[in-house]
Amino acid sequence: MRKIIDSISPGLVILDVHLMISEVYYYHFGYKTITVNTTIFSGKDDFVPPYNSSIIPQKKILFKLCVKYLWLKNYIFKRLYIFFKRIISFGNYDISFFMSFANKIGFPFDENYDYNRCFINGFKHLHELVLVPKSFDFPHTDRFNVHKLSLPISRQRETNINDRRYLVIIDNIRNRKANNENIKLIYCSLGTLTNLDLNVTAKFFKKIISVCHTYKNYIFILSVGRYYDIQSLLPMPQNMYVFPHVPQIDLLLNSDLMITHGGMNSILECIELGVPMLVYPLSKKWDQPGNSARVVYHGLGLRGSIRCDSEKKIAKKIAKIIDNYDFFKYRILKMKLDFEENSKPKEIIRLIEYLID
């Protein structure tokens, strides 16, 4: 590894936030590092719940106590998890290895290692580039070494769409809208990893089919992922089209609403393209509950329970967004404008140049 790094001789090493622990190596080799985070900064804030929480901030004492409890629970769980991992692995757990190596090279591991982060642990001293604009997060005090920036989505990645069936369907929907037909295009995707919760996604898609049968003016396009058995959805209503994969940017440009699991990439693309959202978090463990809370907090859409909501509840929430479309559209476009106004790539360039020098 040392030979490879020395052959490159980088002025700066940029690490994915999940690989932050390897900072110990680069410290030993004498290279400067920063981290990049494609989700919201997950460090502790006394007034903001952990990122995996679906709780929305409130100005109540009970809420503050709840936040303290959740962060304490997060801290205790992290410490116990590492403790038991070290016991089970007889001290060969990866953190044990890095701690031992840090002690040998004089790296201040204990004083810099941060257990008060959601999902992952990390080092307090590292600068972190967060690729999610500040305006999407809950209000809170920023750390001096956390830098949030807004990057425009790349529309060029879908310049050549080869799916003829998709092109025919989307062209037909455009023509129907141009002829003032009272239809709404609703795009539904629960991400690419539906295979991790096939039972939950299968039940949810069946509920969407029921909504299709009841509301003929809603046209649904479902992207179910490469691992999902599309045949299990047969027979399909005439106002539903199912694909293993779709060109998401192009589809969002033509959609009135997206039903999403709450992945950060989809949320940012919806904001960029002005599409309100109905969020159904698929995983309770990762960022989806926290993302859904922020969507609701900023008025960018609604959310529901993918395991508990009936087809009637789903339809009611869709109808609420459609009936109040001007409000949700305004909030989305305002957020997009905030993204554009706070896009300061030159400041990030100056920061990187400063760290290199």
C-alpha positions in Angstrom: 0.0 0.0 0.0 2.8 2.4 0.9 4.4 1.9 -2.5 1.2 2.6 -4.4 0.6 5.8 -2.4 4.2 7.0 -2.7 4.1 6.4 -6.5 1.1 8.8 -6.7 2.5 11.2 -4.1 -0.9 13.0 -3.6 -1.0 16.5 -2.2 -4.3 15.6 -0.6 -6.2 12.4 0.0 -10.0 12.5 -0.2 -11.6 9.7 1.7 -15.2 8.5 1.6 -16.6 9.2 5.1 -17.1 5.4 5.6 -13.4 4.9 5.2 -12.5 7.6 7.7 -10.7 5.1 9.9 -7.9 4.7 7.4 -6.8 8.3 8.3 -4.5 6.5 10.7 -2.5 5.1 7.7 -2.3 8.4 5.9 -1.2 10.2 9.1 1.6 7.6 9.3 2.6 8.2 5.7 2.6 11.9 6.2 -0.3 12.7 3.8 -3.1 15.2 4.5 -6.7 13.9 4.3 -10.2 15.2 4.1 -13.5 13.2 3.9 -16.5 13.4 1.6 -20.0 12.7 2.8 -22.8 12.2 0.3 -25.5 12.4 3.0 -26.1 14.8 5.8 -23.4 15.3 8.4 -24.3 12.7 11.1 -22.4 14.2 14.1 -24.1 15.0 17.4 -26.1 18.2 17.9 -27.9 18.9 21.1 -31.0 20.2 19.3 -31.2 17.8 16.4 -32.1 14.1 16.7 -29.7 11.4 15.3 -29.9 11.1 11.5 -31.6 7.7 11.7 -34.5 9.2 13.6 -37.8 10.2 12.0 -38.5 12.8 14.7 -39.1 16.4 13.5 -37.7 19.2 15.7 -40.2 21.0 18.0 -39.9 23.9 20.4 -40.8 21.8 23.4 -38.9 20.6 26.5 -40.1 17.1 25.9 -38.5 17.1 22.5 -35.1 18.3 23.9 -35.2 15.5 26.5 -36.0 13.0 23.7 -33.0 14.2 21.6 -30.7 13.8 24.6 -32.1 10.3 25.2 -31.6 9.3 21.5 -28.0 10.5 21.4 -27.2 8.8 24.7 -28.8 5.6 23.3 -26.7 6.0 20.1 -23.5 6.4 22.2 -24.1 3.5 24.5 -25.0 1.2 21.5 -21.9 2.2 19.7 -19.6 1.5 22.7 -21.3 -1.8 23.5 -21.2 -2.9 19.8 -17.5 -2.2 19.6 -16.9 -3.9 23.0 -18.7 -7.1 22.1 -17.1 -7.1 18.6 -13.7 -7.0 20.2 -14.5 -9.8 22.5 -16.1 -12.0 19.8 -13.1 -11.5 17.5 -10.5 -12.0 20.3 -9.2 -8.4 19.8 -9.0 -8.7 16.0 -11.8 -6.3 15.3 -10.8 -3.6 12.8 -11.0 -0.8 15.3 -8.8 -2.7 17.7 -6.2 -3.0 14.9 -6.3 0.7 14.1 -6.1 1.7 17.8 -3.1 -0.5 18.3 -1.4 0.8 15.1 -2.3 4.4 16.2 -0.5 3.9 19.6 2.6 2.7 17.8 2.9 5.7 15.5 1.8 8.3 18.1 -1.6 9.1 16.5 -3.9 10.7 19.1 -6.7 8.1 18.5 -8.6 8.4 21.8 -8.9 12.1 21.8 -9.9 12.4 18.2 -12.2 9.3 17.7 -15.8 10.4 17.7 -18.4 8.0 19.0 -21.2 10.6 18.8 -22.0 10.1 15.2 -24.9 8.2 13.7 -24.2 5.2 11.5 -20.4 5.6 11.5 -17.7 6.7 13.8 -15.0 9.1 12.8 -12.3 11.6 13.7 -13.2 15.0 15.0 -10.2 16.8 13.5 -10.8 16.0 9.9 -12.4 18.4 7.5 -15.5 17.0 5.9 -17.1 18.0 2.6 -20.8 17.3 2.8 -22.5 17.1 -0.6 -25.9 18.0 0.7 -26.8 21.7 1.0 -27.3 23.2 4.5 -30.8 24.4 3.6 -32.1 20.8 3.4 -31.0 20.0 7.0 -32.7 21.0 10.2 -31.4 24.3 11.7 -28.4 23.8 13.8 -24.9 25.1 14.6 -22.3 24.1 12.0 -18.9 22.7 13.1 -15.9 24.7 11.8 -14.5 21.8 9.9 -17.8 20.7 8.2 -18.3 22.3 4.8 -21.6 21.9 3.0 -22.0 22.5 -0.7 -24.5 22.2 -3.4 -23.6 20.4 -6.6 -26.0 20.5 -9.6 -27.2 17.1 -10.8 -25.8 15.8 -14.1 -28.5 15.7 -16.8 -25.9 14.6 -19.3 -25.9 11.0 -18.1 -29.2 10.3 -19.8 -28.6 11.8 -23.2 -29.0 8.5 -24.9 -32.1 6.6 -23.8 -32.3 3.2 -25.6 -35.5 1.8 -23.9 -38.0 2.0 -26.8 -40.9 0.9 -24.6 -40.2 3.6 -22.1 -39.9 6.3 -24.8 -43.2 5.3 -26.4 -45.0 5.4 -23.0 -43.5 8.7 -21.9 -44.3 10.3 -25.3 -47.9 9.1 -25.1 -48.2 10.6 -21.6 -46.8 13.9 -22.8 -49.3 14.1 -25.6 -52.2 13.4 -23.3 -51.1 16.1 -21.0 -50.7 18.5 -23.9 -54.3 17.7 -24.9 -55.3 18.8 -21.4 -56.4 15.4 -20.2 -56.8 15.4 -16.4 -54.0 12.9 -15.6 -51.1 12.9 -13.2 -47.9 11.0 -13.7 -46.6 9.4 -10.5 -43.2 7.8 -10.4 -42.6 5.2 -7.8 -39.2 3.7 -6.9 -38.0 2.2 -3.7 -34.4 2.2 -4.8 -32.1 -0.4 -6.4 -31.8 -2.7 -3.4 -35.4 -3.8 -3.1 -34.1 -7.4 -2.8 -33.1 -6.6 0.8 -36.8 -6.3 1.7 -38.6 -8.2 -1.0 -41.6 -9.0 1.3 -42.2 -5.4 2.3 -41.7 -4.0 -1.2 -44.0 -6.7 -2.8 -46.9 -5.8 -0.4 -46.3 -2.1 -1.0 -46.4 -2.5 -4.8 -49.6 -4.5 -4.5 -51.2 -1.6 -2.6 -50.1 0.8 -5.4 -51.9 -1.5 -7.9 -55.1 -1.1 -5.8 -54.7 2.7 -5.9 -54.3 2.4 -9.7 -57.6 0.5 -10.0 -59.4 3.1 -7.9 -58.0 6.3 -9.4 -57.9 6.0 -13.2 -56.5 9.5 -13.6 -53.3 8.6 -11.8 -50.7 7.0 -14.2 -48.0 5.1 -12.3 -44.6 4.2 -13.6 -42.8 1.7 -11.2 -39.1 1.1 -11.1 -38.8 -2.1 -9.2 -35.1 -2.9 -9.4 -33.3 -5.7 -11.3 -33.9 -8.3 -8.6 -37.7 -8.0 -8.4 -39.9 -10.5 -10.2 -42.2 -8.2 -12.3 -44.4 -11.2 -13.1 -45.6 -11.3 -9.5 -47.4 -8.0 -10.2 -49.7 -9.5 -12.9 -52.4 -8.7 -13.8 -51.5 -5.0 -14.0 -54.1 -2.2 -14.5 -53.9 -0.2 -17.7 -52.7 2.9 -15.9 -49.6 1.2 -14.6 -46.2 0.6 -16.3 -43.4 -1.4 -14.6 -39.7 -1.4 -15.4 -36.7 -3.0 -13.8 -34.9 0.4 -14.3 -35.8 3.8 -15.7 -33.9 6.9 -16.8 -34.8 8.7 -13.6 -33.8 12.3 -14.6 -35.9 12.1 -17.8 -38.8 10.6 -15.9 -38.8 13.2 -13.2 -38.8 15.9 -15.8 -42.3 14.5 -16.8 -43.6 13.5 -13.3 -46.0 15.3 -11.1 -45.0 13.3 -8.0 -42.5 10.8 -6.9 -43.1 8.1 -4.3 -39.6 7.3 -3.0 -37.9 5.3 -0.2 -36.1 8.5 0.8 -32.7 7.9 -0.6 -30.6 11.1 -0.7 -29.9 11.0 -4.4 -33.6 10.8 -5.4 -34.5 13.6 -2.9 -31.9 15.9 -4.3 -32.9 15.2 -7.9 -36.6 15.8 -7.0 -35.7 19.2 -5.5 -33.5 20.1 -8.5 -36.3 19.2 -11.0 -39.2 20.6 -8.9 -41.0 17.3 -8.1 -42.9 17.0 -4.8 -42.4 13.7 -2.9 -44.3 11.1 -0.9 -41.6 9.3 1.2 -42.0 5.8 2.4 -38.7 4.8 4.2 -37.8 1.2 3.4 -35.0 0.9 5.9 -35.3 1.9 9.6 -31.6 1.7 10.1 -30.1 4.2 7.7 -30.7 7.7 6.5 -34.2 7.3 5.0 -36.2 8.1 8.2 -34.1 11.2 8.8 -34.5 12.3 5.2 -38.2 11.8 5.3 -38.4 14.0 8.4 -36.6 16.8 6.6 -38.9 16.5 3.6 -41.9 17.0 5.8 -40.2 19.7 7.9 -39.5 21.8 4.8 -42.8 21.2 3.2 -41.4 19.3 0.2 -43.9 16.5 0.5 -45.4 14.0 2.8 -44.4 10.7 4.3 -46.0 7.4 5.4 -45.3 4.0 6.9 -44.5 1.5 4.2 -45.4 -1.4 6.5 -48.6 0.1 8.0 -50.3 2.4 5.5 -53.2 0.9 3.6 -54.0 1.6 0.0 -56.6 4.1 1.2 -54.0 6.0 3.2 -51.6 6.0 0.3 -54.3 7.3 -2.0 -55.3 10.0 0.5 -51.7 11.2 0.8 -51.3 11.3 -2.9 -54.5 13.3 -3.2 -53.4 15.7 -0.5 -50.3 16.5 -2.4 -52.1 16.9 -5.7 -54.9 19.0 -4.1 -52.3 21.3 -2.5 -49.9 21.1 -5.4 -49.1 24.9 -5.6 -47.9 24.9 -2.0 -45.6 21.9 -2.3 -44.3 23.1 -5.7 -43.5 26.5 -4.2 -41.6 24.9 -1.3 -39.7 22.7 -3.7 -38.7 25.6 -5.9 -37.8 27.7 -2.9 -35.4 25.0 -1.7 -34.0 24.7 -5.2 -33.3 28.4 -5.2 -31.6 28.1 -1.8 -29.4 25.4 -3.2 -28.4 27.6 -6.1 -27.7 30.7 -3.9 -25.6 28.7 -1.5 -23.6 26.9 -4.1 -20.0 28.2 -3.5 -17.6 25.9 -5.3 -14.9 28.5 -5.3 -14.8 28.4 -1.4 -14.3 24.7 -1.5 -11.5 25.1 -4.0 -9.9 27.6 -1.7 -10.3 25.3 1.2 -8.7 22.4 -0.6 -5.8 24.6 -1.8 -5.4 25.8 1.8 -5.2 22.3 3.1 -2.7 21.2 0.5 -0.5 24.2 1.2 
